[in-house]
Amino acid sequence: MVFPPVEPPPTAWLLGSARATPGDDLVAAGADLEPGTLLAAYRMGLFPMGLGRDGHGTLGWWSPDPRGVIPAGGLRVRPSLRKVLGRFEVSVDRAFAEVVAGCGDPSREGRWITEEVAQAYLRLHELGWAHSVEVWQAGELVGGLYGVAVGGLFAGESMFHRVRDASKVALVGLVARFHADGDPRRLVDVQWATEHLRRLGAQEWPREEYLRRLRAALQAPQVDLASATPTTTV
C-alpha cells in the first residue's frame, strides 16, 4: 500500500463553481471519476453517485444537508456489540477489490456501485487514498467498508455484511484506527445519518457546519490506516 498517497493530476472540471441550493442534497451533475476529480470533490465536501433510480445514469455530485458525521470521540459501542467484537478479525487494505465487490453486489437493494465506480476507487486505492476495512470470520470475508482518507477526513462510501454485526464491526475497526491519535479535527463522513448509524453515534450537521469543520479536518495529518494501532477505548 502506498504511503504517503500520491497526488494525481488536477481535475479539468471547475467543481468549485457548483453551488448548493438550501435543502437540496444534489449540487451538480456530470464531470468524471478521474482520481484528481474525486479528490477535489471530497476536499469541497462533495461525493459522487449516479442519478438513476438504480444508481446508474448521469453522475451526480452530492452534499447532503444535514450531513451524517461521526466526529472524534463520537462513536458509541453498545455492550451487545462490544461482546461480539472478539468473534471477528479486522484488517485494513487486505482485500480492497473484494470489499468493493461486496458493497456492489447486484442482489443488494439500492445498489449504485457500477463497474465504472469500482474501477475509479481501485485507482484511488492504488494511489494510496482509498481504503478498505475487512471483517473476517473463520477465514472468510463476512463484511467490510471502503472510503477515502484525505488528511483528517475519512469519507465513507459503502459497507456490507454477510453475517450479523459484521458491518458494525468494520465501522468500529475504522474509527479505532482513524481516531487513534486523538486529533479532535478528524471526522468520519457517513453521508446520511441513517437510524442504523445514529445508534452507533452518527450526528447530523448542517451543511455549512460540515464544510467549516471539513476545512479544519483537511489540515490534520494523513493517517497510515494499514499501520495504525487501534485505540482500546472504543
Phi and psi restraints in degrees (value plus and minus 20) as a CYANA .aco file:
   2 VAL   PHI     -98.9   -58.9
   2 VAL   PSI     107.9   147.9
   3 PHE   PHI    -171.0  -131.0
   3 PHE   PSI     110.4   150.4
   4 PRO   PHI     -88.9   -48.9
   4 PRO   PSI     138.4   178.4
   5 PRO   PHI     -85.3   -45.3
   5 PRO   PSI     136.3   176.3
   6 VAL   PHI    -113.2   -73.2
   6 VAL   PSI     106.5   146.5
   7 GLU   PHI     -95.0   -55.0
   7 GLU   PSI     102.8   142.8
   8 PRO   PHI    -100.4   -60.4
   8 PRO   PSI     151.3   191.3
   9 PRO   PHI     -77.2   -37.2
   9 PRO   PSI     126.4   166.4
  10 PRO   PHI     -86.2   -46.2
  10 PRO   PSI     135.8   175.8
  11 THR   PHI     -89.0   -49.0
  11 THR   PSI     131.2   171.2
  12 ALA   PHI    -109.0   -69.0
  12 ALA   PSI     -23.9    16.1
  13 TRP   PHI    -115.7   -75.7
  13 TRP   PSI     125.0   165.0
  14 LEU   PHI    -109.6   -69.6
  14 LEU   PSI      50.5    90.5
  15 LEU   PHI     -84.0   -44.0
  15 LEU   PSI     -47.9    -7.9
  16 GLY   PHI     -86.8   -46.8
  16 GLY   PSI     -32.8     7.2
  17 SER   PHI    -102.7   -62.7
  17 SER   PSI     -31.3     8.7
  18 ALA   PHI     -88.9   -48.9
  18 ALA   PSI     115.3   155.3
  19 ARG   PHI    -144.4  -104.4
  19 ARG   PSI     107.7   147.7
  20 ALA   PHI    -101.1   -61.1
  20 ALA   PSI     118.0   158.0
  21 THR   PHI    -109.6   -69.6
  21 THR   PSI     110.8   150.8
  22 PRO   PHI     -71.1   -31.1
  22 PRO   PSI     110.4   150.4
  23 GLY   PHI      66.1   106.1
  23 GLY   PSI     -28.5    11.5
  24 ASP   PHI    -120.6   -80.6
  24 ASP   PSI     110.0   150.0
  25 ASP   PHI    -104.6   -64.6
  25 ASP   PSI     -49.3    -9.3
  26 LEU   PHI    -104.5   -64.5
  26 LEU   PSI     105.8   145.8
  27 VAL   PHI    -124.1   -84.1
  27 VAL   PSI     -59.3   -19.3
  28 ALA   PHI    -178.2  -138.2
  28 ALA   PSI     151.2   191.2
  29 ALA   PHI    -161.5  -121.5
  29 ALA   PSI     130.2   170.2
  30 GLY   PHI      87.9   127.9
  30 GLY   PSI    -168.1  -128.1
  31 ALA   PHI      46.8    86.8
  31 ALA   PSI    -170.7  -130.7
  32 ASP   PHI    -166.7  -126.7
  32 ASP   PSI    -197.2  -157.2
  33 LEU   PHI    -134.3   -94.3
  33 LEU   PSI       9.5    49.5
  34 GLU   PHI     -85.9   -45.9
  34 GLU   PSI     131.3   171.3
  35 PRO   PHI     -73.4   -33.4
  35 PRO   PSI     -61.9   -21.9
  36 GLY   PHI     -85.0   -45.0
  36 GLY   PSI     -54.0   -14.0
  37 THR   PHI     -89.2   -49.2
  37 THR   PSI     -65.4   -25.4
  38 LEU   PHI     -81.7   -41.7
  38 LEU   PSI     -65.4   -25.4
  39 LEU   PHI     -84.9   -44.9
  39 LEU   PSI     -61.7   -21.7
  40 ALA   PHI     -80.5   -40.5
  40 ALA   PSI     -59.7   -19.7
  41 ALA   PHI     -84.3   -44.3
  41 ALA   PSI     -68.9   -28.9
  42 TYR   PHI     -80.0   -40.0
  42 TYR   PSI     -58.3   -18.3
  43 ARG   PHI     -87.8   -47.8
  43 ARG   PSI     -37.8     2.2
  44 MET   PHI    -121.3   -81.3
  44 MET   PSI     -18.5    21.5
  45 GLY   PHI      68.2   108.2
  45 GLY   PSI      -3.0    37.0
  46 LEU   PHI    -127.3   -87.3
  46 LEU   PSI     135.7   175.7
  47 PHE   PHI    -164.9  -124.9
  47 PHE   PSI     135.0   175.0
  48 PRO   PHI    -113.0   -73.0
  48 PRO   PSI     129.9   169.9
  49 MET   PHI    -184.0  -144.0
  49 MET   PSI     119.4   159.4
  50 GLY   PHI     -81.4   -41.4
  50 GLY   PSI     133.5   173.5
  51 LEU   PHI    -111.4   -71.4
  51 LEU   PSI     -34.9     5.1
  52 GLY   PHI     -88.0   -48.0
  52 GLY   PSI     141.9   181.9
  53 ARG   PHI     -83.8   -43.8
  53 ARG   PSI     -44.7    -4.7
  54 ASP   PHI    -119.7   -79.7
  54 ASP   PSI      -9.2    30.8
  55 GLY   PHI      66.8   106.8
  55 GLY   PSI     -21.3    18.7
  56 HIS   PHI    -113.8   -73.8
  56 HIS   PSI    -194.6  -154.6
  57 GLY   PHI      67.2   107.2
  57 GLY   PSI    -176.5  -136.5
  58 THR   PHI     -77.2   -37.2
  58 THR   PSI     120.8   160.8
  59 LEU   PHI     -98.5   -58.5
  59 LEU   PSI     107.7   147.7
  60 GLY   PHI    -128.9   -88.9
  60 GLY   PSI     132.8   172.8
  61 TRP   PHI    -137.6   -97.6
  61 TRP   PSI     103.1   143.1
  62 TRP   PHI    -135.7   -95.7
  62 TRP   PSI     125.4   165.4
  63 SER   PHI    -164.9  -124.9
  63 SER   PSI      63.9   103.9
  64 PRO   PHI     -78.8   -38.8
  64 PRO   PSI     126.5   166.5
  65 ASP   PHI    -156.2  -116.2
  65 ASP   PSI      82.1   122.1
  66 PRO   PHI    -100.8   -60.8
  66 PRO   PSI     147.1   187.1
  67 ARG   PHI    -126.6   -86.6
  67 ARG   PSI     115.5   155.5
  68 GLY   PHI    -102.1   -62.1
  68 GLY   PSI     107.0   147.0
  69 VAL   PHI    -163.6  -123.6
  69 VAL   PSI     122.0   162.0
  70 ILE   PHI    -132.7   -92.7
  70 ILE   PSI      83.4   123.4
  71 PRO   PHI     -98.1   -58.1
  71 PRO   PSI     151.6   191.6
  72 ALA   PHI     -75.1   -35.1
  72 ALA   PSI     107.9   147.9
  73 GLY   PHI      62.6   102.6
  73 GLY   PSI     -18.1    21.9
  74 GLY   PHI    -111.2   -71.2
  74 GLY   PSI     -34.6     5.4
  75 LEU   PHI     -86.5   -46.5
  75 LEU   PSI     115.9   155.9
  76 ARG   PHI    -133.9   -93.9
  76 ARG   PSI      99.5   139.5
  77 VAL   PHI    -129.4   -89.4
  77 VAL   PSI      85.6   125.6
  78 ARG   PHI     -91.2   -51.2
  78 ARG   PSI     136.1   176.1
  79 PRO   PHI     -74.8   -34.8
  79 PRO   PSI     -57.8   -17.8
  80 SER   PHI     -83.9   -43.9
  80 SER   PSI     -56.8   -16.8
  81 LEU   PHI     -95.0   -55.0
  81 LEU   PSI     -60.2   -20.2
  82 ARG   PHI     -78.4   -38.4
  82 ARG   PSI     -54.3   -14.3
  83 LYS   PHI     -84.7   -44.7
  83 LYS   PSI     -49.0    -9.0
  84 VAL   PHI    -116.5   -76.5
  84 VAL   PSI     -26.3    13.7
  85 LEU   PHI     -77.1   -37.1
  85 LEU   PSI     -57.8   -17.8
  86 GLY   PHI     -90.9   -50.9
  86 GLY   PSI     -28.7    11.3
  87 ARG   PHI    -100.3   -60.3
  87 ARG   PSI     -29.8    10.2
  88 PHE   PHI    -142.9  -102.9
  88 PHE   PSI     135.5   175.5
  89 GLU   PHI    -124.8   -84.8
  89 GLU   PSI     116.8   156.8
  90 VAL   PHI    -136.8   -96.8
  90 VAL   PSI     114.7   154.7
  91 SER   PHI    -154.8  -114.8
  91 SER   PSI     149.0   189.0
  92 VAL   PHI    -148.2  -108.2
  92 VAL   PSI     110.1   150.1
  93 ASP   PHI      40.9    80.9
  93 ASP   PSI       5.0    45.0
  94 ARG   PHI    -105.6   -65.6
  94 ARG   PSI     -48.6    -8.6
  95 ALA   PHI    -167.5  -127.5
  95 ALA   PSI      39.1    79.1
  96 PHE   PHI     -78.9   -38.9
  96 PHE   PSI     -71.4   -31.4
  97 ALA   PHI     -81.0   -41.0
  97 ALA   PSI     -57.2   -17.2
  98 GLU   PHI     -88.3   -48.3
  98 GLU   PSI     -57.3   -17.3
  99 VAL   PHI     -85.9   -45.9
  99 VAL   PSI     -64.8   -24.8
 100 VAL   PHI     -81.0   -41.0
 100 VAL   PSI     -60.1   -20.1
 101 ALA   PHI     -83.7   -43.7
 101 ALA   PSI     -58.5   -18.5
 102 GLY   PHI     -85.4   -45.4
 102 GLY   PSI     -59.9   -19.9
 103 CYS   PHI     -87.0   -47.0
 103 CYS   PSI     -51.1   -11.1
 104 GLY   PHI    -117.4   -77.4
 104 GLY   PSI      -4.2    35.8
 105 ASP   PHI     -71.8   -31.8
 105 ASP   PSI     103.1   143.1
 106 PRO   PHI     -79.6   -39.6
 106 PRO   PSI     -40.5    -0.5
 107 SER   PHI    -100.2   -60.2
 107 SER   PSI     -29.7    10.3
 108 ARG   PHI     -97.7   -57.7
 108 ARG   PSI     116.1   156.1
 109 GLU   PHI     -87.7   -47.7
 109 GLU   PSI     116.6   156.6
 110 GLY   PHI      56.6    96.6
 110 GLY   PSI      -2.3    37.7
 111 ARG   PHI     -77.5   -37.5
 111 ARG   PSI     114.7   154.7
 112 TRP   PHI    -153.9  -113.9
 112 TRP   PSI     -24.7    15.3
 113 ILE   PHI    -105.3   -65.3
 113 ILE   PSI      81.7   121.7
 114 THR   PHI    -105.0   -65.0
 114 THR   PSI     153.2   193.2
 115 GLU   PHI     -81.8   -41.8
 115 GLU   PSI     -56.4   -16.4
 116 GLU   PHI     -82.6   -42.6
 116 GLU   PSI     -63.1   -23.1
 117 VAL   PHI     -84.9   -44.9
 117 VAL   PSI     -65.5   -25.5
 118 ALA   PHI     -78.2   -38.2
 118 ALA   PSI     -63.6   -23.6
 119 GLN   PHI     -87.6   -47.6
 119 GLN   PSI     -55.3   -15.3
 120 ALA   PHI     -83.1   -43.1
 120 ALA   PSI     -63.5   -23.5
 121 TYR   PHI     -95.9   -55.9
 121 TYR   PSI     -47.0    -7.0
 122 LEU   PHI     -84.4   -44.4
 122 LEU   PSI     -58.6   -18.6
 123 ARG   PHI     -84.3   -44.3
 123 ARG   PSI     -61.3   -21.3
 124 LEU   PHI     -84.4   -44.4
 124 LEU   PSI     -56.0   -16.0
 125 HIS   PHI     -83.6   -43.6
 125 HIS   PSI     -63.3   -23.3
 126 GLU   PHI     -84.9   -44.9
 126 GLU   PSI     -45.8    -5.8
 127 LEU   PHI    -106.9   -66.9
 127 LEU   PSI     -26.9    13.1
 128 GLY   PHI      76.6   116.6
 128 GLY   PSI     -11.7    28.3
 129 TRP   PHI    -117.8   -77.8
 129 TRP   PSI     -57.6   -17.6
 130 ALA   PHI    -116.7   -76.7
 130 ALA   PSI     120.9   160.9
 131 HIS   PHI    -156.5  -116.5
 131 HIS   PSI     135.0   175.0
 132 SER   PHI    -142.6  -102.6
 132 SER   PSI     128.4   168.4
 133 VAL   PHI    -135.9   -95.9
 133 VAL   PSI     101.9   141.9
 134 GLU   PHI    -126.4   -86.4
 134 GLU   PSI     124.4   164.4
 135 VAL   PHI    -141.1  -101.1
 135 VAL   PSI     106.7   146.7
 136 TRP   PHI    -140.1  -100.1
 136 TRP   PSI     128.9   168.9
 137 GLN   PHI    -163.8  -123.8
 137 GLN   PSI     103.8   143.8
 138 ALA   PHI      32.8    72.8
 138 ALA   PSI      18.3    58.3
 139 GLY   PHI      60.2   100.2
 139 GLY   PSI     -17.0    23.0
 140 GLU   PHI    -130.5   -90.5
 140 GLU   PSI     122.2   162.2
 141 LEU   PHI     -94.3   -54.3
 141 LEU   PSI      95.9   135.9
 142 VAL   PHI    -136.0   -96.0
 142 VAL   PSI     -21.9    18.1
 143 GLY   PHI     157.1   197.1
 143 GLY   PSI     152.9   192.9
 144 GLY   PHI     146.7   186.7
 144 GLY   PSI    -198.9  -158.9
 145 LEU   PHI    -170.0  -130.0
 145 LEU   PSI     144.3   184.3
 146 TYR   PHI    -163.8  -123.8
 146 TYR   PSI     140.2   180.2
 147 GLY   PHI    -195.3  -155.3
 147 GLY   PSI    -187.5  -147.5
 148 VAL   PHI    -144.1  -104.1
 148 VAL   PSI     109.7   149.7
 149 ALA   PHI    -126.6   -86.6
 149 ALA   PSI     101.2   141.2
 150 VAL   PHI    -152.1  -112.1
 150 VAL   PSI      87.5   127.5
 151 GLY   PHI      38.7    78.7
 151 GLY   PSI    -143.2  -103.2
 152 GLY   PHI    -114.6   -74.6
 152 GLY   PSI      -3.3    36.7
 153 LEU   PHI    -127.1   -87.1
 153 LEU   PSI     109.4   149.4
 154 PHE   PHI    -135.0   -95.0
 154 PHE   PSI      91.6   131.6
 155 ALA   PHI    -113.2   -73.2
 155 ALA   PSI      79.6   119.6
 156 GLY   PHI     -89.5   -49.5
 156 GLY   PSI     113.9   153.9
 157 GLU   PHI    -124.3   -84.3
 157 GLU   PSI     -66.3   -26.3
 158 SER   PHI    -183.8  -143.8
 158 SER   PSI     138.0   178.0
 159 MET   PHI    -161.1  -121.1
 159 MET   PSI     141.8   181.8
 160 PHE   PHI    -169.5  -129.5
 160 PHE   PSI     143.7   183.7
 161 HIS   PHI    -167.3  -127.3
 161 HIS   PSI     128.8   168.8
 162 ARG   PHI    -135.1   -95.1
 162 ARG   PSI     -35.7     4.3
 163 VAL   PHI    -151.3  -111.3
 163 VAL   PSI     136.7   176.7
 164 ARG   PHI     -76.7   -36.7
 164 ARG   PSI     118.1   158.1
 165 ASP   PHI      56.5    96.5
 165 ASP   PSI     -24.6    15.4
 166 ALA   PHI     -85.1   -45.1
 166 ALA   PSI     -58.3   -18.3
 167 SER   PHI     -90.3   -50.3
 167 SER   PSI     -53.6   -13.6
 168 LYS   PHI     -84.7   -44.7
 168 LYS   PSI     -61.3   -21.3
 169 VAL   PHI     -83.3   -43.3
 169 VAL   PSI     -57.3   -17.3
 170 ALA   PHI     -82.1   -42.1
 170 ALA   PSI     -62.2   -22.2
 171 LEU   PHI     -86.3   -46.3
 171 LEU   PSI     -62.3   -22.3
 172 VAL   PHI     -80.8   -40.8
 172 VAL   PSI     -62.9   -22.9
 173 GLY   PHI     -82.8   -42.8
 173 GLY   PSI     -58.5   -18.5
 174 LEU   PHI     -84.0   -44.0
 174 LEU   PSI     -73.1   -33.1
 175 VAL   PHI     -82.7   -42.7
 175 VAL   PSI     -58.7   -18.7
 176 ALA   PHI     -81.0   -41.0
 176 ALA   PSI     -48.4    -8.4
 177 ARG   PHI    -112.0   -72.0
 177 ARG   PSI     -64.4   -24.4
 178 PHE   PHI     -90.0   -50.0
 178 PHE   PSI     -53.2   -13.2
 179 HIS   PHI    -120.3   -80.3
 179 HIS   PSI      -6.7    33.3
 180 ALA   PHI     -83.8   -43.8
 180 ALA   PSI     -48.6    -8.6
 181 ASP   PHI    -103.5   -63.5
 181 ASP   PSI     -23.7    16.3
 182 GLY   PHI      54.9    94.9
 182 GLY   PSI     -10.1    29.9
 183 ASP   PHI     -88.2   -48.2
 183 ASP   PSI      97.2   137.2
 184 PRO   PHI     -89.7   -49.7
 184 PRO   PSI     -30.9     9.1
 185 ARG   PHI     -97.7   -57.7
 185 ARG   PSI     -38.5     1.5
 186 ARG   PHI     -89.9   -49.9
 186 ARG   PSI     124.6   164.6
 187 LEU   PHI    -167.1  -127.1
 187 LEU   PSI     127.4   167.4
 188 VAL   PHI    -126.9   -86.9
 188 VAL   PSI      96.4   136.4
 189 ASP   PHI    -107.9   -67.9
 189 ASP   PSI     101.5   141.5
 190 VAL   PHI    -129.6   -89.6
 190 VAL   PSI      -8.4    31.6
 191 GLN   PHI      51.4    91.4
 191 GLN   PSI     -97.1   -57.1
 192 TRP   PHI    -139.6   -99.6
 192 TRP   PSI     114.0   154.0
 193 ALA   PHI    -105.5   -65.5
 193 ALA   PSI      68.9   108.9
 194 THR   PHI     -90.1   -50.1
 194 THR   PSI     147.4   187.4
 195 GLU   PHI     -78.9   -38.9
 195 GLU   PSI     -60.6   -20.6
 196 HIS   PHI     -76.8   -36.8
 196 HIS   PSI     -65.7   -25.7
 197 LEU   PHI     -95.4   -55.4
 197 LEU   PSI     -52.5   -12.5
 198 ARG   PHI     -82.9   -42.9
 198 ARG   PSI     -54.7   -14.7
 199 ARG   PHI     -84.8   -44.8
 199 ARG   PSI     -42.7    -2.7
 200 LEU   PHI    -115.4   -75.4
 200 LEU   PSI     -14.2    25.8
 201 GLY   PHI      86.3   126.3
 201 GLY   PSI     -15.6    24.4
 202 ALA   PHI     -84.3   -44.3
 202 ALA   PSI     118.1   158.1
 203 GLN   PHI    -130.8   -90.8
 203 GLN   PSI     142.7   182.7
 204 GLU   PHI    -132.3   -92.3
 204 GLU   PSI     100.4   140.4
 205 TRP   PHI    -131.5   -91.5
 205 TRP   PSI     119.1   159.1
 206 PRO   PHI     -75.7   -35.7
 206 PRO   PSI     129.2   169.2
 207 ARG   PHI     -74.0   -34.0
 207 ARG   PSI     -64.2   -24.2
 208 GLU   PHI     -83.7   -43.7
 208 GLU   PSI     -55.7   -15.7
 209 GLU   PHI     -86.5   -46.5
 209 GLU   PSI     -62.9   -22.9
 210 TYR   PHI     -79.9   -39.9
 210 TYR   PSI     -66.5   -26.5
 211 LEU   PHI     -84.7   -44.7
 211 LEU   PSI     -55.8   -15.8
 212 ARG   PHI     -85.8   -45.8
 212 ARG   PSI     -66.2   -26.2
 213 ARG   PHI     -89.7   -49.7
 213 ARG   PSI     -50.2   -10.2
 214 LEU   PHI     -81.8   -41.8
 214 LEU   PSI     -62.6   -22.6
 215 ARG   PHI     -78.5   -38.5
 215 ARG   PSI     -58.8   -18.8
 216 ALA   PHI     -90.6   -50.6
 216 ALA   PSI     -61.2   -21.2
 217 ALA   PHI     -80.7   -40.7
 217 ALA   PSI     -57.8   -17.8
 218 LEU   PHI     -86.3   -46.3
 218 LEU   PSI     -35.5     4.5
 219 GLN   PHI    -105.4   -65.4
 219 GLN   PSI     -30.4     9.6
 220 ALA   PHI     -94.9   -54.9
 220 ALA   PSI     135.0   175.0
 221 PRO   PHI     -83.2   -43.2
 221 PRO   PSI     129.2   169.2
 222 GLN   PHI     -86.9   -46.9
 222 GLN   PSI     119.0   159.0
 223 VAL   PHI    -118.9   -78.9
 223 VAL   PSI     113.4   153.4
 224 ASP   PHI    -106.8   -66.8
 224 ASP   PSI      67.3   107.3
 225 LEU   PHI     -80.8   -40.8
 225 LEU   PSI     -55.8   -15.8
 226 ALA   PHI     -85.9   -45.9
 226 ALA   PSI     -44.0    -4.0
 227 SER   PHI    -128.7   -88.7
 227 SER   PSI     -25.3    14.7
 228 ALA   PHI     -86.1   -46.1
 228 ALA   PSI     119.1   159.1
 229 THR   PHI    -108.0   -68.0
 229 THR   PSI      99.4   139.4
 230 PRO   PHI     -81.8   -41.8
 230 PRO   PSI     119.6   159.6
 231 THR   PHI     -90.0   -50.0
 231 THR   PSI     130.1   170.1
 232 THR   PHI    -116.3   -76.3
 232 THR   PSI     -12.4    27.6
 233 THR   PHI    -113.5   -73.5
 233 THR   PSI     -28.5    11.5
